[in-house]
Amino acid sequence: MKDFVQNIDRRMLLKGGAALGGGIIASGMPLSQVIWAAEGKVLKVALQFDLASLDPGFTTSSYEVNVLNCLYSKLTHYRPGSEWGWDLEAAEKIEQVDPTHIRFHLKKGIKFTGGHGEVTAKDVKFSFERIIKHKSSNMSDLGSFDHVEVEDDHTGVIVFKTPYVPVWSITFPYAVGHIVSEQAVMKTTADGGNFGMKPPAFSGPYVLADWKQNQYTLLTRNPEWSGPKPGFDEIRIVPITDTKTAERAYLAGDVDFATISLDSLATFKSNPPPDTKVEEHPSLRYIWLGMNMDNPKLKDIDVRKAIQWAINVPQILDAAYAGQADVATGIIPPGMIGHREKALVPPEGDLAKAKEFLEKAGVSDLQLTIDCDNSGIPSIIAQTIQAQLSQIGITVQVNVQDTGSFSGIGQESEGDRWKDLQLFIRNDSSLPDPYYYTEWFVKSQVGVWNWARFRSDRFDELNAKAITIEDPNERAKLYYEMQDLMEESGAHRFLTNGGTPVVYRTTKIQAATRPDGVPLYLNFKPA
């Protein structure tokens, strides 16, 4: 949700950033001169984001977690494959004692580097509780977490204020679940706060050997690692935010694994490069049109409904994704608890019905703005919506902004820009639990991430209740209703959940990903 890294449109040319292609990176130096070769096996991958923090409690992007997985240990980790699940990692055993208590027992012999000793239950306690103490923006991933009770060096009990079902799908296997050394962090930061890009100790199979901003990240084997030996001696990670550039880097042999754009998928499938496997994965993202309900021009629900019904989603997806993305039925994607079979407003909309809503509102010659970031796809979506709304007499001005500016446009903490916000395109990341989709639309998020300023007591009630229900069928019913409430407000038009196609070189690697195509480097193996 909190990262705004997007795919670049097929018509966008190479611009700045970490530009690869033909063996050359942005610095102008051949890749082989920038990252030295190892004696053994090397994994070369493209990452859609440059690192800003390697502190698990203070991550700035979902892409950083791909690297954290290699550097630290967690109680559990996501299982690679096509079905969501988890396996034990640092925990030898973990069990739900009752709805608010989870007991874990750590494996013995997992060590922190730098002489900081064995991973203990005290380190687990420190890792979780520092996130709350320092009010990290990642606090929500801990849900109703309260504290950890240490029973002995390897055993502890994680205590929640109220039942929190997403602990198994978000808290433990994702970012905040990584265990850091209390001794090392306190020595480095004094107060246990954010250590950013200077990790004081590692406990995973790899260590950070080198990092050059906007150029590369180099991971090498951790000599103190006593667990299963990973498949590669080095992992070379190159930040390439432009998927078209990543495609060129793959074709040039600079990387052996990359995410490609949806509009390139058909070409890669019909004419794949030599020794290449192309995989299609569903995405956890959700791309949608929002409307600021507090803006004077959008206060009337009939105006908002007119906009909803004027939008033809398949036309948008043809223009933005070359028809390679499926229509969304809500914010929650297929294959997840709470995914609706269909939206309340049909995908194609209905222009006649849209005009009826406008007439009911008594509005004519309406002029609106639609804001989006400059990463390519959102601007195509905005321009398509601009054309569609013109068919019912609404004039729309498209405002394309850089990602940094756009990310704060609906936030009250950034000033008064939110008051002028009208229509906007959002492309948000998420995690494999429906809670991570709905939590941003509660009333307390108005002026933070709830840019539509949608308010519903019933929605908040359902959101709080849903995380306490273990039965997936009963839980799903609550998420169906929550998405209905969002759509009935007129402030949301769901577009697509996108997709995550990836390519990798079969002569070099056997890739392993989460069900959504996110790479799990520790599970990669040499060909």
Secondary structure, DSSP 8 states (H G I E B T S, - for coil): ---------TT----SSS---TTB-TTSSBHHHHS---SS-EEEEEESS--S---GGG-SSTTHHHHHHHHSEESEEE--SSS--EEESSEEEEEEEETTEEEEEE-TT-B-STT--B--HHHHHHHHHHHHHTT-TTGGGGTTEEEEEEEETTEEEEEESS--GGGTTTTTTSGGGEE--HHHHHHHHSSS---TT--S---SSEEEEEEETTTEEEEEE-TT--S---S-SEEEEEE---HHHHHHHHHHTS-SEEE--HHHHHHHHHS--TTEEEE------EEEEEE-TTSGGG-SHHHHHHHHHH--HHHHHHHHHTT-S-B-SSSS-TTSTT--SS-SS-TT--HHHHHHHHHHHT--S-EEEEEEESSSHHHHHHHHHHHHHHTTT-EEEEEEE-HHHHTTTT-GGG-SHHHH--EEEEEE---SSTHHHHGGGSGGGBTTTBTT----HHHHHHHHHHTT---HHHHHHHHHHHHHHHHHTTSEEEEE-----EEEETTTEE--B-TTS-B-GGG-EE-
